[in-house]
Amino acid sequence: MELLKHLNEVNDVTIKSVLDHEAFKTYGRVVTGYDFSEVVDYMEKETPIPEQGNVYVASVLEMESLSVKDKVENLIYGGMPIEIGYCNGRNTTYNGFEYHKGSEINIAITDFMLCLGHVWDIKDNTYDINDVQVFFVPKGTVIEMYETTLHLSPCRVTDEGFKGVVILPKGTNTPLEKLSPVDKESELLLQRNKWVICHPEREPLVKQGAVTGVIGPNKELHY
C-alpha cells in the first residue's frame, strides 16, 4: 500500500492500517457484508468538504431513509435506534478524544487517518498523547469502533480533505442538559452520549467546556 508507506515516511509516529487485524483488534473491526453503495453515492454527490475546518452533522434524514439503515440498526446495533450522519473536513491535528456508550460505525468515503486510544488509559481525567495509535483507513472501508475506543475527527491525507459517514446510537452528539458531576467520568460528559477530553490548544472544545486533560504536544499529521 503505497500511500500507507508514504505516510509513515513523512510522519514521526507509526501509522498502521485498520486492515491489520492484530493491530486494530482492541480498537475495532472491519465490517463486511453490508451494501452501503447508496450511502456512499449520497455522500459523494451531496456533502461538500468545507474550505476550512470540519463540518459534522449527526443525523441526515436522506441517508437514514436508505434501505441499509434497517439492517445496520437491527444486525449491528441489535434493534436499537441509530442515527446516520457525516464528518467532512481538513483536520490534521490530534486535538482531543471522545468516546460513546455504544459502537461507532465509520465509512471512509475518502482515504483518511484516525488517531485512536483506549478509555482505560485515561488516568484521573488526563490522557498521554504518547498512548495514541494512528490508523490509516482506506477509501471504501467500513469499520466499527468499540465503545472503549477514544477517537475524534479523522485527519486528511490529501489537500482536498476527507469525507466520512458516522453512524451512532440515536441522539449521540446532540445537546444535553448537564447535571452536576458526581465522579471523574461524569466531568467528561459534554453532550448526549459524548464524553470528551481535549488538548488545551483545541479552542473550540475548550469553549464548549471540555476537560483539558490531554498531556503532550497537539501533534500534527503530515501527508
N, C-alpha and C positions, 0 to 999 in steps of 0.2 A: 504494500500500500504506500505509494509514493508520497502522498500528502502527509500521512502519519509520520513517515521518515523525516520529511522536511520540517514538520512542526517540532519534532524532537531536536533537530539540528539548530533551530533558531530560538529555542527556549532553554532556560536553565533548570527546568523541572522536567521530570519524566512524564510523558504523555502516553497513556495506554489506550487500548480500544475496548469499547463495550462488547465487541465481538470476541474478546478474550475471556472466556467463561471463568477461568480460575481467578483472573484479576478482578472481574466485575461481580462475582457471585455474592459478596456480602453487601453490595450496594443495590443490586437489582438483577434483572434478567432481560434477555431479548424476547420479545413477543412475536409469535408467528401464527399463521392460520386465519387471520382476520383480513378482510378486504377493506382497506382504508382509501381506496382509489378516489372515491367521491370527496372525501375529506381533503385529500391532497390536491385534487383539482380545484376545490373551492379556495384553499389557501394560496395556491399559485396565482389564481385569477383575481381574487377579491381582497387580499390583505397586503397592503404595501409595507415596505420597510421604511421606517422614519428616517429623515435626513440626519437627525441627531438622537442619541439616547435610545431608549427602548419603549415599546408600547406593549402593555399587557391587557388583554380582555378576558375576563374569567368565563364568560358564557356567551356563546354566539348561537342564536336560535336556528340559523340556517344549517349549521353543522349538527346541531342537536336534533334536527328533523331528518337527518340521513339514516338509512336503514341500519348501518353498522352500530349505531348507538345502543339499540336494544341488546345486541349480542355482547357488547362490552359491559353494559350495565348488569346483565344477568349472569354472564360467564366469568368475567374478571372481578367484578365487584359483588357477586353473589346476590344480585337483586336489589342492591342499594342504589338510590338515585345518584346520578352523576351530572357534571357539567363539562362541556367541551368548549375550550377557548384557545387562545394562542398568545405567544410571546414572539415578537419580531424586533430586531434592533441591531445595534452596533457595538455592544458591550465588549470590552477587552480585559476588564479587571475583576478580581475576586469579589470585592465589595462586602460580602457578608453571606449568611446562610439561613435557610429556613427549613422547617420540616412540618409535616402534617400527620394527623392520625388517620391513616389510610394511604394506600399506594398512589403514586402519580404516574400516569402514562404520558410519555413524550413521543411525538412523531417528528423525525427530522425531515423537514421539507427541504432544507439545505444541509450541507455539512456544518457541524459546529462542535465546540468543545464544552464540557461540563466540569465544573470544579466541585468535587464531592467529598463528603466526610461522613463520620458516624456520630450519632447523638451521644453515644457512650463516652466520647472523647471530650464532651463539654464538662468542664470542671468548675463548679461554683460560678456558673454563668460566664466563664471565659473559654475561649477556644483558640488553640495554637494554629496559626496559618500553616505551619510545617506538617500538620497532620492531614492536609488536603491531598487528594489524588485527582489528577486531571485525566479525563477520558475524552477521546475523540468519538463522535457519533456520526457515522457516515449517512449521507443523504438516503432517505428511504427506510432507515432503521426505525423500528418501534421498540421502545424499552419501557419496562415497568421499574420504577424506583421505589424501593420499600420504604415504609414509614419511618424507619430508623436512619434513613439517608439524608444527610444535610446537603442542600443544594441551593441554587438561586438562578439567576438568569444565565442562559448559555453565553458563550463567548464566540465571536465570529472568527472565521478562518479565511475570509476574503474581504476586499474593500467594500463589497456590496452589502455585507451584513449577514444576518441569519434570520431564518423563519422556523418556528416550531409549534406544533399543536400541543396543548396542555389539557389533559383530562384528569379530573379530580372529583372527590365526593362533592355532591351538590352543596353550594353555599360557601365553599372554601374561598379564602381571599376576598371576602366581602366584609363590609363594616360590622363591627361588633361593639355592643355596649359593654365597656370594660368594667369589671369589678376590681376591688382592691386585691392585690396578690396575696396568696397565703403561703407560698413556698417559692423556691428559686425558679422552677419551671413556669409557674404562672406569671412571673415577672417578664418572661419572654413572649407571652401571648400578645400579639399585635392586632390581628384581625381574626375572623372566624376560621378556626382550624388552621391557624398560621402562627407558628412560634418562630421568632426571629432573633438572631444575634448578629450584629453588624460591625463593620470596621469603623473606627472613629472618623475616618475620612469620607465615608459614604453619607454625604449631607442629606440627600432625600430621605433615607431611612432614619437618620438621627432626628430630623424634623418631625417624623411620624411618631417618635417616641421609642424607637427600638433600643434595646440594651446594646451598648458599645463594648462588647466583650471579646472581639476578635483581636488577638495579640500577634504582632509582627507586621511587616510591610504589606500594604494592599497591592499584591503582585499584579503585574500586567502580563498577559499572554500575547506573544507575537506570532505572526504568520508570514 
